[in-house]
Structures are given as C-alpha cells and as structure tokens.
Amino acid sequence: MEETKNLTKTSAVKLLAEKLNISQVQAKVVFETTVGLMKETLQAGGDVRIPGIGRIYTANLAARSYTVPGTGKIVNKPARTKFKLASKSL
C-alpha cells in the first residue's frame, strides 16, 4: 500500500479492490453501498458506530443571530442539522 495522507473515494475503492482481491467495479459497489447505508442511518437520526474510529451522529443546531465584527451587521443563521464525530481513540 502506498503512503497517502488523505483517503479519497478513488483511493478507497482501489485499496478495497487490492485488499479483497476483487475488481475495482465490485469494490466501488461495496464502497457506495456502505456509504449509502451510513447516510440513510444518519438521515433517520441514528448513529453510525465504527470500532477503532468512533461514533458518527447528527446534532440539531438552533437558529441564532450574530454580529459580524467588521461591519456590525446582524446576521440570522437558520436552524440546521450537522454531523459530528465522537472518538476516544483518534
């Protein structure tokens, strides 16, 4: 395995194909299915737990207002949902 600092979709598919001794087309299906399942779970409000990495979960952030320091303009930020990673091992 070559040294990489970032794991992109392309490099992940390539590594899966090498490690599992399958074609890159098959590895792409495995990767996209796994990511799809994770996305569906998060959208439904569930957690994704990956041993050795941590727990990925969603958090609801309330709407808020803040002032831009340079201009003094008040900006309203709507409520939103974002995902977070909780990890003790990284």
N, C-alpha and C positions, 0 to 999 in steps of 0.2 A: 504494500500500500504506500502510495506517495504521500509526503507530508503536505497537509493542507491546513490552513488556518480557518477557513470557512467551509461549511458543508452546504452546498447548493443542491437544488433538485437534481441537476445533471450529474454532479459528483456522487450524490447519494444513490442514484439509480445505477451508476457504473459500479460503485462499491458493492451494492446488493447483488448485482449480477455476478461479480467476481466471487464474493463470499458464498453465495448459494449455488454457484455453478449453473446458472440459468441465463437465458438470453436477456439482453437489455430491454426488450419489449416486455417480457414477462416481469422483469424487475420493476419496470415503470408501472405496470398494473398493480403490483404488490404495494409500491410506494403510494400511488394515488388512492388506492383503496384504504390504506392505513390512515392517510391524511384526511380523507373524506369521512371516515368513521370518527376521528378525533373532532373534526369540525362539527359534525352532527351532534355529538355528545355535548360540546361546548355551547352550541346554539340552543340546545334543550335545557341548559342550565346545569349540566352535570360537570363533574371533574374528570380529568384525564390523569391517571397516576402512572408514571413511568419509573420503575425501580432504578435506582442509581442516578436519576436525573432530578425528579421531583414531581410536584403536582401542578398541573395547569388548570386554572379555573377562571371564571368570569366574575367581574365585580361591576356593580351598578354605581355610577358616579352621578351625584345630584347636579342639577343645574346651578350655576353660580355666576356672579358678576365680579369683574376685577377691573382695576385701573391700569392702563398702560403707563409705565413710569415716565417715558419721554414726552408724551403728549397730554397726559391727564385724561385721555378719552376712556369712558366706561364701556366695557365690552361685556356682553351677555353670552355665556357659554352654555349651550343646551345640555340636558341630561344625556348621558351616553353609557354604553357598556364597553368595557375593555377586558382583555385577558391578562392574567398575571401568572407568574411562575414562583412557586414557593419551593425552596430547596435547602436542605441542610448539608447536602453532600458536595455541592459545587463550590 
